[in-house]
Amino acid sequence: MSVDFSINGKAAKAKADTDTPLLWVIRDELGLTGTKFGCGAALCGACTVHVDGQPVRSCQTPLSTVAGKKVATVESLSKDNSHPLQVAWIKHDVPQCGYCQSGQLMSASALLAKNKNPSDADIDQAMSGNVCRCGTYIRVRAAIKDAAAMMRNA
């Protein structure tokens, strides 16, 4: 069976079993490797993508649930690191090992899509499901605030 959906604004048809985690379809079938495997149990956030604008953990999202929906991965932000979040991430030296970054960016972009001026509490709540083994949480918060300001002033 195949499942039709949109990924990063383009039509996609996945031929995997419908119970296959979306993460493996994105990485193995579609070749978009920005989304990372972390824990496999939806606890670390490394695999975060958007489905119809909502952040989800793709390691635990069955392919069947995205039929006819819009999926966005970290590759959708920009091809040249020009998205305000990417600019702020670089400015604030957020990445250390970098492994969690795609999930962090996708959770942050979902937050900023709903809240153009998030408080520290808003940021902490939105980012609470993303684990950074390097502990760059203070930098993440600063980068999100900076990106929000850039987006408000654009």
N, CA, C and O atoms as a GROMACS GRO file, in nm:
protein
  616
    1MET      N    1   0.084  -0.118   0.000
    1MET     CA    2   0.000   0.000   0.000
    1MET      C    3   0.089   0.125   0.000
    1MET      O    4   0.201   0.123   0.052
    2SER      N    5   0.039   0.231  -0.058
    2SER     CA    6   0.114   0.357  -0.057
    2SER      C    7   0.032   0.465   0.013
    2SER      O    8  -0.091   0.459   0.020
    3VAL      N    9   0.105   0.564   0.066
    3VAL     CA   10   0.042   0.674   0.136
    3VAL      C   11   0.086   0.803   0.069
    3VAL      O   12   0.205   0.829   0.053
    4ASP      N   13  -0.012   0.885   0.029
    4ASP     CA   14   0.015   1.014  -0.033
    4ASP      C   15   0.007   1.124   0.072
    4ASP      O   16  -0.085   1.127   0.153
    5PHE      N   17   0.105   1.213   0.069
    5PHE     CA   18   0.108   1.328   0.157
    5PHE      C   19   0.200   1.432   0.095
    5PHE      O   20   0.258   1.409  -0.011
    6SER      N   21   0.212   1.545   0.161
    6SER     CA   22   0.301   1.651   0.114
    6SER      C   23   0.417   1.661   0.212
    6SER      O   24   0.398   1.652   0.334
    7ILE      N   25   0.538   1.679   0.159
    7ILE     CA   26   0.653   1.700   0.246
    7ILE      C   27   0.732   1.820   0.196
    7ILE      O   28   0.777   1.824   0.081
    8ASN      N   29   0.747   1.916   0.285
    8ASN     CA   30   0.819   2.041   0.251
    8ASN      C   31   0.763   2.106   0.125
    8ASN      O   32   0.838   2.160   0.044
    9GLY      N   33   0.630   2.100   0.111
    9GLY     CA   34   0.563   2.165   0.000
    9GLY      C   35   0.558   2.086  -0.130
    9GLY      O   36   0.510   2.137  -0.231
   10LYS      N   37   0.606   1.963  -0.129
   10LYS     CA   38   0.605   1.880  -0.250
   10LYS      C   39   0.526   1.752  -0.225
   10LYS      O   40   0.526   1.697  -0.115
   11ALA      N   41   0.458   1.706  -0.330
   11ALA     CA   42   0.383   1.582  -0.319
   11ALA      C   43   0.477   1.465  -0.296
   11ALA      O   44   0.586   1.459  -0.354
   12ALA      N   45   0.434   1.374  -0.210
   12ALA     CA   46   0.514   1.254  -0.182
   12ALA      C   47   0.422   1.133  -0.180
   12ALA      O   48   0.305   1.142  -0.144
   13LYS      N   49   0.479   1.020  -0.218
   13LYS     CA   50   0.408   0.893  -0.212
   13LYS      C   51   0.502   0.793  -0.147
   13LYS      O   52   0.606   0.759  -0.203
   14ALA      N   53   0.466   0.747  -0.029
   14ALA     CA   54   0.548   0.651   0.043
   14ALA      C   55   0.495   0.511   0.018
   14ALA      O   56   0.374   0.489   0.021
   15LYS      N   57   0.585   0.419  -0.005
   15LYS     CA   58   0.545   0.281  -0.035
   15LYS      C   59   0.570   0.186   0.082
   15LYS      O   60   0.559   0.065   0.066
   16ALA      N   61   0.603   0.240   0.197
   16ALA     CA   62   0.629   0.158   0.316
   16ALA      C   63   0.499   0.108   0.377
   16ALA      O   64   0.391   0.157   0.344
   17ASP      N   65   0.510   0.011   0.466
   17ASP     CA   66   0.394  -0.035   0.541
   17ASP      C   67   0.336   0.084   0.619
   17ASP      O   68   0.410   0.170   0.665
   18THR      N   69   0.206   0.088   0.632
   18THR     CA   70   0.141   0.202   0.695
   18THR      C   71   0.174   0.218   0.843
   18THR      O   72   0.154   0.326   0.899
   19ASP      N   73   0.226   0.112   0.908
   19ASP     CA   74   0.265   0.125   1.048
   19ASP      C   75   0.413   0.162   1.064
   19ASP      O   76   0.463   0.171   1.176
   20THR      N   77   0.483   0.184   0.953
   20THR     CA   78   0.623   0.226   0.959
   20THR      C   79   0.631   0.366   1.020
   20THR      O   80   0.554   0.454   0.981
   21PRO      N   81   0.722   0.388   1.113
   21PRO     CA   82   0.737   0.522   1.169
   21PRO      C   83   0.773   0.623   1.059
   21PRO      O   84   0.856   0.596   0.972
   22LEU      N   85   0.709   0.738   1.064
   22LEU     CA   86   0.732   0.844   0.966
   22LEU      C   87   0.881   0.877   0.954
   22LEU      O   88   0.928   0.906   0.845
   23LEU      N   89   0.954   0.873   1.065
   23LEU     CA   90   1.097   0.903   1.064
   23LEU      C   91   1.171   0.822   0.957
   23LEU      O   92   1.253   0.877   0.883
   24TRP      N   93   1.142   0.693   0.950
   24TRP     CA   94   1.216   0.606   0.857
   24TRP      C   95   1.174   0.631   0.713
   24TRP      O   96   1.255   0.615   0.622
   25VAL      N   97   1.050   0.670   0.692
   25VAL     CA   98   1.007   0.708   0.557
   25VAL      C   99   1.080   0.835   0.514
   25VAL      O  100   1.132   0.843   0.403
   26ILE      N  101   1.083   0.933   0.604
   26ILE     CA  102   1.150   1.060   0.573
   26ILE      C  103   1.297   1.036   0.540
   26ILE      O  104   1.347   1.087   0.440
   27ARG      N  105   1.366   0.961   0.623
   27ARG     CA  106   1.510   0.942   0.608
   27ARG      C  107   1.544   0.841   0.498
   27ARG      O  108   1.623   0.870   0.408
   28ASP      N  109   1.484   0.722   0.506
   28ASP     CA  110   1.526   0.612   0.419
   28ASP      C  111   1.461   0.613   0.282
   28ASP      O  112   1.526   0.584   0.181
   29GLU      N  113   1.333   0.646   0.278
   29GLU     CA  114   1.263   0.643   0.149
   29GLU      C  115   1.274   0.776   0.075
   29GLU      O  116   1.292   0.778  -0.047
   30LEU      N  117   1.264   0.887   0.149
   30LEU     CA  118   1.264   1.018   0.085
   30LEU      C  119   1.402   1.085   0.086
   30LEU      O  120   1.423   1.185   0.018
   31GLY      N  121   1.496   1.030   0.161
   31GLY     CA  122   1.633   1.080   0.161
   31GLY      C  123   1.655   1.214   0.230
   31GLY      O  124   1.755   1.280   0.204
   32LEU      N  125   1.563   1.254   0.316
   32LEU     CA  126   1.577   1.378   0.391
   32LEU      C  127   1.637   1.343   0.527
   32LEU      O  128   1.566   1.299   0.617
   33THR      N  129   1.766   1.363   0.542
   33THR     CA  130   1.836   1.313   0.661
   33THR      C  131   1.856   1.417   0.771
   33THR      O  132   1.926   1.390   0.868
   34GLY      N  133   1.796   1.533   0.758
   34GLY     CA  134   1.806   1.633   0.864
   34GLY      C  135   1.736   1.589   0.990
   34GLY      O  136   1.781   1.621   1.100
   35THR      N  137   1.627   1.518   0.978
   35THR     CA  138   1.552   1.467   1.093
   35THR      C  139   1.629   1.348   1.150
   35THR      O  140   1.664   1.255   1.077
   36LYS      N  141   1.655   1.350   1.279
   36LYS     CA  142   1.742   1.251   1.342
   36LYS      C  143   1.666   1.149   1.426
   36LYS      O  144   1.558   1.178   1.479
   37PHE      N  145   1.723   1.030   1.437
   37PHE     CA  146   1.677   0.929   1.531
   37PHE      C  147   1.750   0.954   1.662
   37PHE      O  148   1.873   0.963   1.664
   38GLY      N  149   1.675   0.964   1.769
   38GLY     CA  150   1.738   0.983   1.900
   38GLY      C  151   1.712   0.864   1.989
   38GLY      O  152   1.800   0.780   2.009
   39CYS      N  153   1.592   0.858   2.044
   39CYS     CA  154   1.561   0.753   2.141
   39CYS      C  155   1.466   0.647   2.087
   39CYS      O  156   1.465   0.534   2.136
   40GLY      N  157   1.386   0.681   1.988
   40GLY     CA  158   1.289   0.586   1.935
   40GLY      C  159   1.163   0.573   2.019
   40GLY      O  160   1.075   0.493   1.987
   41ALA      N  161   1.153   0.651   2.126
   41ALA     CA  162   1.038   0.641   2.216
   41ALA      C  163   0.966   0.774   2.234
   41ALA      O  164   0.887   0.789   2.328
   42ALA      N  165   0.992   0.870   2.147
   42ALA     CA  166   0.927   1.002   2.150
   42ALA      C  167   0.958   1.078   2.279
   42ALA      O  168   0.875   1.156   2.326
   43LEU      N  169   1.076   1.057   2.337
   43LEU     CA  170   1.112   1.122   2.462
   43LEU      C  171   1.217   1.233   2.446
   43LEU      O  172   1.225   1.321   2.531
   44CYS      N  173   1.296   1.229   2.338
   44CYS     CA  174   1.409   1.322   2.329
   44CYS      C  175   1.385   1.439   2.234
   44CYS      O  176   1.449   1.543   2.248
   45GLY      N  177   1.295   1.425   2.138
   45GLY     CA  178   1.262   1.534   2.047
   45GLY      C  179   1.350   1.547   1.924
   45GLY      O  180   1.323   1.633   1.840
   46ALA      N  181   1.455   1.467   1.911
   46ALA     CA  182   1.546   1.480   1.796
   46ALA      C  183   1.474   1.458   1.663
   46ALA      O  184   1.516   1.512   1.561
   47CYS      N  185   1.368   1.382   1.664
   47CYS     CA  186   1.297   1.346   1.541
   47CYS      C  187   1.176   1.436   1.512
   47CYS      O  188   1.093   1.402   1.429
   48THR      N  189   1.167   1.550   1.579
   48THR     CA  190   1.050   1.637   1.566
   48THR      C  191   1.035   1.692   1.425
   48THR      O  192   1.130   1.745   1.367
   49VAL      N  193   0.915   1.678   1.371
   49VAL     CA  194   0.874   1.736   1.244
   49VAL      C  195   0.737   1.799   1.267
   49VAL      O  196   0.679   1.785   1.374
   50HIS      N  197   0.686   1.868   1.168
   50HIS     CA  198   0.550   1.924   1.177
   50HIS      C  199   0.458   1.841   1.089
   50HIS      O  200   0.493   1.804   0.977
   51VAL      N  201   0.341   1.813   1.140
   51VAL     CA  202   0.233   1.754   1.061
   51VAL      C  203   0.117   1.852   1.070
   51VAL      O  204   0.062   1.876   1.178
   52ASP      N  205   0.082   1.908   0.956
   52ASP     CA  206  -0.020   2.014   0.950
   52ASP      C  207   0.009   2.124   1.052
   52ASP      O  208  -0.082   2.175   1.118
   53GLY      N  209   0.137   2.161   1.063
   53GLY     CA  210   0.178   2.271   1.148
   53GLY      C  211   0.201   2.238   1.294
   53GLY      O  212   0.247   2.323   1.370
   54GLN      N  213   0.172   2.116   1.335
   54GLN     CA  214   0.188   2.076   1.475
   54GLN      C  215   0.315   1.992   1.490
   54GLN      O  216   0.339   1.902   1.410
   55PRO      N  217   0.396   2.020   1.593
   55PRO     CA  218   0.516   1.938   1.613
   55PRO      C  219   0.478   1.798   1.660
   55PRO      O  220   0.396   1.782   1.751
   56VAL      N  221   0.538   1.698   1.598
   56VAL     CA  222   0.516   1.559   1.637
   56VAL      C  223   0.650   1.487   1.639
   56VAL      O  224   0.746   1.530   1.574
   57ARG      N  225   0.655   1.380   1.711
   57ARG     CA  226   0.776   1.296   1.715
   57ARG      C  227   0.760   1.189   1.606
   57ARG      O  228   0.678   1.098   1.616
   58SER      N  229   0.840   1.204   1.504
   58SER     CA  230   0.825   1.117   1.387
   58SER      C  231   0.866   0.973   1.413
   58SER      O  232   0.830   0.884   1.336
   59CYS      N  233   0.941   0.947   1.520
   59CYS     CA  234   0.980   0.809   1.550
   59CYS      C  235   0.862   0.725   1.597
   59CYS      O  236   0.866   0.602   1.590
   60GLN      N  237   0.758   0.791   1.644
   60GLN     CA  238   0.640   0.721   1.695
   60GLN      C  239   0.513   0.756   1.617
   60GLN      O  240   0.403   0.722   1.660
   61THR      N  241   0.528   0.822   1.504
   61THR     CA  242   0.413   0.861   1.422
   61THR      C  243   0.401   0.763   1.306
   61THR      O  244   0.486   0.764   1.216
   62PRO      N  245   0.298   0.679   1.305
   62PRO     CA  246   0.283   0.584   1.195
   62PRO      C  247   0.257   0.658   1.062
   62PRO      O  248   0.186   0.759   1.059
   63LEU      N  249   0.312   0.606   0.957
   63LEU     CA  250   0.294   0.664   0.824
   63LEU      C  251   0.147   0.685   0.793
   63LEU      O  252   0.111   0.786   0.732
   64SER      N  253   0.061   0.593   0.834
   64SER     CA  254  -0.082   0.602   0.802
   64SER      C  255  -0.145   0.731   0.852
   64SER      O  256  -0.243   0.778   0.794
   65THR      N  257  -0.091   0.790   0.958
   65THR     CA  258  -0.152   0.910   1.016
   65THR      C  259  -0.124   1.037   0.938
   65THR      O  260  -0.183   1.141   0.967
   66VAL      N  261  -0.034   1.032   0.840
   66VAL     CA  262  -0.003   1.154   0.763
   66VAL      C  263  -0.067   1.152   0.624
   66VAL      O  264  -0.042   1.242   0.544
   67ALA      N  265  -0.148   1.054   0.596
   67ALA     CA  266  -0.215   1.047   0.464
   67ALA      C  267  -0.292   1.175   0.439
   67ALA      O  268  -0.378   1.214   0.519
   68GLY      N  269  -0.263   1.241   0.327
   68GLY     CA  270  -0.331   1.363   0.288
   68GLY      C  271  -0.291   1.487   0.367
   68GLY      O  272  -0.351   1.593   0.351
   69LYS      N  273  -0.189   1.475   0.451
   69LYS     CA  274  -0.148   1.588   0.536
   69LYS      C  275  -0.019   1.651   0.486
   69LYS      O  276   0.047   1.600   0.395
   70LYS      N  277   0.016   1.764   0.548
   70LYS     CA  278   0.138   1.837   0.515
   70LYS      C  279   0.242   1.811   0.623
   70LYS      O  280   0.221   1.841   0.740
   71VAL      N  281   0.355   1.756   0.580
   71VAL     CA  282   0.466   1.729   0.670
   71VAL      C  283   0.577   1.827   0.637
   71VAL      O  284   0.605   1.854   0.520
   72ALA      N  285   0.640   1.882   0.740
   72ALA     CA  286   0.754   1.972   0.721
   72ALA      C  287   0.870   1.923   0.807
   72ALA      O  288   0.852   1.892   0.925
   73THR      N  289   0.987   1.917   0.747
   73THR     CA  290   1.109   1.879   0.818
   73THR      C  291   1.198   2.000   0.832
   73THR      O  292   1.166   2.108   0.782
   74VAL      N  293   1.310   1.984   0.900
   74VAL     CA  294   1.403   2.095   0.919
   74VAL      C  295   1.450   2.151   0.785
   74VAL      O  296   1.484   2.269   0.777
   75GLU      N  297   1.453   2.070   0.682
   75GLU     CA  298   1.494   2.118   0.549
   75GLU      C  299   1.398   2.223   0.495
   75GLU      O  300   1.433   2.296   0.402
   76SER      N  301   1.276   2.231   0.551
   76SER     CA  302   1.178   2.328   0.503
   76SER      C  303   1.205   2.470   0.551
   76SER      O  304   1.150   2.565   0.496
   77LEU      N  305   1.289   2.486   0.653
   77LEU     CA  306   1.313   2.620   0.707
   77LEU      C  307   1.381   2.708   0.603
   77LEU      O  308   1.332   2.817   0.573
   78SER      N  309   1.494   2.663   0.548
   78SER     CA  310   1.561   2.734   0.439
   78SER      C  311   1.674   2.645   0.388
   78SER      O  312   1.722   2.556   0.457
   79LYS      N  313   1.715   2.672   0.267
   79LYS     CA  314   1.826   2.597   0.208
   79LYS      C  315   1.960   2.662   0.239
   79LYS      O  316   2.065   2.598   0.225
   80ASP      N  317   1.958   2.788   0.281
   80ASP     CA  318   2.083   2.863   0.299
   80ASP      C  319   2.100   2.920   0.440
   80ASP      O  320   2.173   3.016   0.459
   81ASN      N  321   2.033   2.860   0.538
   81ASN     CA  322   2.041   2.904   0.677
   81ASN      C  323   1.996   3.049   0.697
   81ASN      O  324   2.046   3.119   0.785
   82SER      N  325   1.902   3.094   0.616
   82SER     CA  326   1.855   3.232   0.625
   82SER      C  327   1.729   3.249   0.710
   82SER      O  328   1.687   3.361   0.736
   83HIS      N  329   1.668   3.140   0.752
   83HIS     CA  330   1.551   3.149   0.839
   83HIS      C  331   1.595   3.216   0.969
   83HIS      O  332   1.704   3.187   1.019
   84PRO      N  333   1.513   3.306   1.026
   84PRO     CA  334   1.553   3.374   1.150
   84PRO      C  335   1.599   3.280   1.261
   84PRO      O  336   1.691   3.314   1.336
   85LEU      N  337   1.538   3.164   1.273
   85LEU     CA  338   1.584   3.070   1.376
   85LEU      C  339   1.725   3.021   1.345
   85LEU      O  340   1.808   3.011   1.436
   86GLN      N  341   1.751   2.990   1.220
   86GLN     CA  342   1.885   2.943   1.185
   86GLN      C  343   1.989   3.053   1.205
   86GLN      O  344   2.100   3.027   1.252
   87VAL      N  345   1.953   3.176   1.168
   87VAL     CA  346   2.044   3.290   1.189
   87VAL      C  347   2.073   3.305   1.338
   87VAL      O  348   2.189   3.321   1.378
   88ALA      N  349   1.969   3.299   1.420
   88ALA     CA  350   1.987   3.314   1.564
   88ALA      C  351   2.064   3.197   1.624
   88ALA      O  352   2.145   3.216   1.715
   89TRP      N  353   2.039   3.077   1.575
   89TRP     CA  354   2.110   2.958   1.624
   89TRP      C  355   2.261   2.975   1.603
   89TRP      O  356   2.341   2.944   1.691
   90ILE      N  357   2.296   3.024   1.487
   90ILE     CA  358   2.438   3.046   1.456
   90ILE      C  359   2.494   3.160   1.540
   90ILE      O  360   2.603   3.148   1.597
   91LYS      N  361   2.421   3.270   1.548
   91LYS     CA  362   2.465   3.387   1.625
   91LYS      C  363   2.492   3.351   1.770
   91LYS      O  364   2.590   3.399   1.828
   92HIS      N  365   2.408   3.268   1.829
   92HIS     CA  366   2.420   3.234   1.971
   92HIS      C  367   2.500   3.105   1.994
   92HIS      O  368   2.504   3.054   2.107
   93ASP      N  369   2.562   3.053   1.890
   93ASP     CA  370   2.642   2.930   1.902
   93ASP      C  371   2.566   2.819   1.973
   93ASP      O  372   2.619   2.753   2.062
   94VAL      N  373   2.441   2.798   1.933
   94VAL     CA  374   2.359   2.697   1.999
   94VAL      C  375   2.413   2.556   1.978
   94VAL      O  376   2.428   2.482   2.076
   95PRO      N  377   2.444   2.515   1.855
   95PRO     CA  378   2.485   2.375   1.837
   95PRO      C  379   2.619   2.344   1.902
   95PRO      O  380   2.715   2.420   1.888
   96GLN      N  381   2.624   2.234   1.971
   96GLN     CA  382   2.750   2.179   2.020
   96GLN      C  383   2.773   2.053   1.938
   96GLN      O  384   2.841   2.058   1.836
   97CYS      N  385   2.719   1.940   1.981
   97CYS     CA  386   2.733   1.819   1.900
   97CYS      C  387   2.640   1.827   1.779
   97CYS      O  388   2.666   1.767   1.675
   98GLY      N  389   2.529   1.903   1.794
   98GLY     CA  390   2.438   1.925   1.683
   98GLY      C  391   2.329   1.822   1.665
   98GLY      O  392   2.238   1.842   1.584
   99TYR      N  393   2.335   1.712   1.739
   99TYR     CA  394   2.243   1.603   1.711
   99TYR      C  395   2.097   1.640   1.735
   99TYR      O  396   2.010   1.596   1.659
  100CYS      N  397   2.068   1.717   1.836
  100CYS     CA  398   1.930   1.750   1.869
  100CYS      C  399   1.877   1.869   1.790
  100CYS      O  400   1.759   1.901   1.797
  101GLN      N  401   1.963   1.936   1.716
  101GLN     CA  402   1.930   2.066   1.660
  101GLN      C  403   1.810   2.067   1.566
  101GLN      O  404   1.731   2.161   1.571
  102SER      N  405   1.795   1.968   1.481
  102SER     CA  406   1.680   1.971   1.389
  102SER      C  407   1.549   1.965   1.466
  102SER      O  408   1.454   2.035   1.432
  103GLY      N  409   1.544   1.882   1.568
  103GLY     CA  410   1.423   1.875   1.652
  103GLY      C  411   1.401   2.002   1.730
  103GLY      O  412   1.288   2.048   1.744
  104GLN      N  413   1.510   2.060   1.782
  104GLN     CA  414   1.499   2.186   1.854
  104GLN      C  415   1.444   2.295   1.762
  104GLN      O  416   1.352   2.368   1.799
  105LEU      N  417   1.499   2.305   1.642
  105LEU     CA  418   1.455   2.407   1.547
  105LEU      C  419   1.309   2.388   1.509
  105LEU      O  420   1.236   2.487   1.496
  106MET      N  421   1.265   2.266   1.492
  106MET     CA  422   1.126   2.242   1.453
  106MET      C  423   1.030   2.273   1.568
  106MET      O  424   0.922   2.326   1.545
  107SER      N  425   1.068   2.242   1.690
  107SER     CA  426   0.984   2.278   1.805
  107SER      C  427   0.979   2.430   1.819
  107SER      O  428   0.873   2.487   1.846
  108ALA      N  429   1.093   2.495   1.801
  108ALA     CA  430   1.098   2.641   1.812
  108ALA      C  431   1.016   2.706   1.701
  108ALA      O  432   0.947   2.806   1.725
  109SER      N  433   1.022   2.653   1.580
  109SER     CA  434   0.946   2.714   1.471
  109SER      C  435   0.796   2.698   1.491
  109SER      O  436   0.718   2.785   1.454
  110ALA      N  437   0.755   2.587   1.551
  110ALA     CA  438   0.612   2.568   1.582
  110ALA      C  439   0.569   2.671   1.687
  110ALA      O  440   0.460   2.728   1.677
  111LEU      N  441   0.653   2.694   1.787
  111LEU     CA  442   0.623   2.794   1.889
  111LEU      C  443   0.607   2.932   1.825
  111LEU      O  444   0.508   3.001   1.850
  112LEU      N  445   0.705   2.973   1.743
  112LEU     CA  446   0.702   3.107   1.686
  112LEU      C  447   0.590   3.125   1.582
  112LEU      O  448   0.550   3.238   1.554
  113ALA      N  449   0.543   3.016   1.526
  113ALA     CA  450   0.429   3.026   1.434
  113ALA      C  451   0.302   3.066   1.509
  113ALA      O  452   0.212   3.127   1.451
  114LYS      N  453   0.295   3.032   1.638
  114LYS     CA  454   0.178   3.063   1.720
  114LYS      C  455   0.198   3.183   1.811
  114LYS      O  456   0.102   3.251   1.846
  115ASN      N  457   0.322   3.209   1.848
  115ASN     CA  458   0.350   3.312   1.948
  115ASN      C  459   0.472   3.393   1.902
  115ASN      O  460   0.585   3.345   1.909
  116LYS      N  461   0.448   3.513   1.858
  116LYS     CA  462   0.554   3.598   1.803
  116LYS      C  463   0.639   3.665   1.910
  116LYS      O  464   0.742   3.725   1.878
  117ASN      N  465   0.597   3.657   2.035
  117ASN     CA  466   0.672   3.721   2.144
  117ASN      C  467   0.667   3.632   2.268
  117ASN      O  468   0.607   3.670   2.369
  118PRO      N  469   0.730   3.515   2.262
  118PRO     CA  470   0.718   3.421   2.373
  118PRO      C  471   0.798   3.464   2.496
  118PRO      O  472   0.906   3.521   2.485
  119SER      N  473   0.742   3.436   2.612
  119SER     CA  474   0.811   3.459   2.739
  119SER      C  475   0.906   3.342   2.764
  119SER      O  476   0.905   3.242   2.692
  120ASP      N  477   0.988   3.355   2.868
  120ASP     CA  478   1.075   3.244   2.906
  120ASP      C  479   0.992   3.119   2.936
  120ASP      O  480   1.028   3.009   2.896
  121ALA      N  481   0.880   3.138   3.006
  121ALA     CA  482   0.794   3.024   3.040
  121ALA      C  483   0.736   2.960   2.914
  121ALA      O  484   0.728   2.838   2.904
  122ASP      N  485   0.694   3.042   2.817
  122ASP     CA  486   0.641   2.989   2.691
  122ASP      C  487   0.747   2.905   2.620
  122ASP      O  488   0.719   2.796   2.571
  123ILE      N  489   0.868   2.958   2.616
  123ILE     CA  490   0.978   2.888   2.549
  123ILE      C  491   1.009   2.758   2.622
  123ILE      O  492   1.022   2.653   2.559
  124ASP      N  493   1.021   2.765   2.754
  124ASP     CA  494   1.051   2.645   2.831
  124ASP      C  495   0.946   2.537   2.812
  124ASP      O  496   0.979   2.419   2.800
  125GLN      N  497   0.819   2.577   2.808
  125GLN     CA  498   0.712   2.480   2.789
  125GLN      C  499   0.719   2.418   2.648
  125GLN      O  500   0.709   2.297   2.633
  126ALA      N  501   0.736   2.502   2.547
  126ALA     CA  502   0.739   2.452   2.408
  126ALA      C  503   0.860   2.363   2.383
  126ALA      O  504   0.853   2.271   2.302
  127MET      N  505   0.969   2.391   2.451
  127MET     CA  506   1.094   2.318   2.426
  127MET      C  507   1.117   2.204   2.525
  127MET      O  508   1.219   2.135   2.517
  128SER      N  509   1.026   2.183   2.618
  128SER     CA  510   1.046   2.086   2.726
  128SER      C  511   1.063   1.943   2.677
  128SER      O  512   1.122   1.861   2.748
  129GLY      N  513   1.014   1.911   2.561
  129GLY     CA  514   1.026   1.776   2.508
  129GLY      C  515   1.152   1.753   2.427
  129GLY      O  516   1.169   1.645   2.369
  130ASN      N  517   1.240   1.852   2.420
  130ASN     CA  518   1.363   1.840   2.343
  130ASN      C  519   1.482   1.833   2.437
  130ASN      O  520   1.511   1.927   2.510
  131VAL      N  521   1.551   1.720   2.435
  131VAL     CA  522   1.666   1.698   2.521
  131VAL      C  523   1.793   1.736   2.446
  131VAL      O  524   1.816   1.692   2.333
  132CYS      N  525   1.875   1.817   2.511
  132CYS     CA  526   2.006   1.855   2.458
  132CYS      C  527   2.110   1.795   2.551
  132CYS      O  528   2.125   1.839   2.665
  133ARG      N  529   2.182   1.696   2.503
  133ARG     CA  530   2.283   1.631   2.586
  133ARG      C  531   2.397   1.726   2.620
  133ARG      O  532   2.468   1.705   2.718
  134CYS      N  533   2.416   1.830   2.541
  134CYS     CA  534   2.524   1.926   2.565
  134CYS      C  535   2.482   2.038   2.659
  134CYS      O  536   2.567   2.115   2.706
  135GLY      N  537   2.353   2.049   2.688
  135GLY     CA  538   2.304   2.146   2.785
  135GLY      C  539   2.301   2.290   2.737
  135GLY      O  540   2.328   2.381   2.816
  136THR      N  541   2.269   2.312   2.612
  136THR     CA  542   2.269   2.449   2.558
  136THR      C  543   2.133   2.519   2.574
  136THR      O  544   2.099   2.605   2.493
  137TYR      N  545   2.059   2.483   2.675
  137TYR     CA  546   1.924   2.536   2.692
  137TYR      C  547   1.919   2.688   2.704
  137TYR      O  548   1.827   2.750   2.652
  138ILE      N  549   2.015   2.748   2.772
  138ILE     CA  550   2.018   2.894   2.785
  138ILE      C  551   2.038   2.958   2.648
  138ILE      O  552   1.975   3.059   2.616
  139ARG      N  553   2.124   2.899   2.567
  139ARG     CA  554   2.147   2.950   2.432
  139ARG      C  555   2.024   2.931   2.343
  139ARG      O  556   1.991   3.017   2.262
  140VAL      N  557   1.958   2.818   2.359
  140VAL     CA  558   1.835   2.792   2.283
  140VAL      C  559   1.733   2.901   2.313
  140VAL      O  560   1.673   2.958   2.222
  141ARG      N  561   1.713   2.930   2.441
  141ARG     CA  562   1.615   3.032   2.480
  141ARG      C  563   1.653   3.168   2.422
  141ARG      O  564   1.567   3.239   2.369
  142ALA      N  565   1.780   3.206   2.431
  142ALA     CA  566   1.826   3.335   2.378
  142ALA      C  567   1.807   3.340   2.226
  142ALA      O  568   1.767   3.444   2.172
  143ALA      N  569   1.835   3.231   2.158
  143ALA     CA  570   1.820   3.228   2.012
  143ALA      C  571   1.674   3.239   1.972
  143ALA      O  572   1.642   3.307   1.874
  144ILE      N  573   1.585   3.175   2.045
  144ILE     CA  574   1.442   3.184   2.014
  144ILE      C  575   1.394   3.327   2.034
  144ILE      O  576   1.319   3.379   1.951
  145LYS      N  577   1.435   3.391   2.141
  145LYS     CA  578   1.396   3.530   2.164
  145LYS      C  579   1.449   3.621   2.053
  145LYS      O  580   1.378   3.710   2.006
  146ASP      N  581   1.572   3.598   2.012
  146ASP     CA  582   1.634   3.677   1.906
  146ASP      C  583   1.559   3.654   1.773
  146ASP      O  584   1.530   3.750   1.701
  147ALA      N  585   1.530   3.530   1.742
  147ALA     CA  586   1.458   3.497   1.618
  147ALA      C  587   1.318   3.560   1.620
  147ALA      O  588   1.272   3.613   1.519
  148ALA      N  589   1.252   3.554   1.735
  148ALA     CA  590   1.119   3.615   1.747
  148ALA      C  591   1.126   3.765   1.717
  148ALA      O  592   1.040   3.819   1.647
  149ALA      N  593   1.228   3.831   1.770
  149ALA     CA  594   1.244   3.974   1.744
  149ALA      C  595   1.268   4.001   1.596
  149ALA      O  596   1.213   4.094   1.539
  150MET      N  597   1.352   3.917   1.534
  150MET     CA  598   1.378   3.932   1.390
  150MET      C  599   1.248   3.917   1.310
  150MET      O  600   1.222   3.992   1.216
  151MET      N  601   1.166   3.820   1.349
  151MET     CA  602   1.042   3.793   1.277
  151MET      C  603   0.941   3.905   1.298
  151MET      O  604   0.867   3.941   1.206
  152ARG      N  605   0.937   3.961   1.418
  152ARG     CA  606   0.846   4.072   1.445
  152ARG      C  607   0.887   4.197   1.367
  152ARG      O  608   0.801   4.274   1.324
  153ASN      N  609   1.016   4.216   1.348
  153ASN     CA  610   1.068   4.336   1.281
  153ASN      C  611   1.084   4.321   1.131
  153ASN      O  612   1.128   4.413   1.063
  154ALA      N  613   1.049   4.205   1.080
  154ALA     CA  614   1.066   4.180   0.934
  154ALA      C  615   0.958   4.246   0.852
  154ALA      O  616   0.958   4.234   0.730
   0.00000   0.00000   0.00000
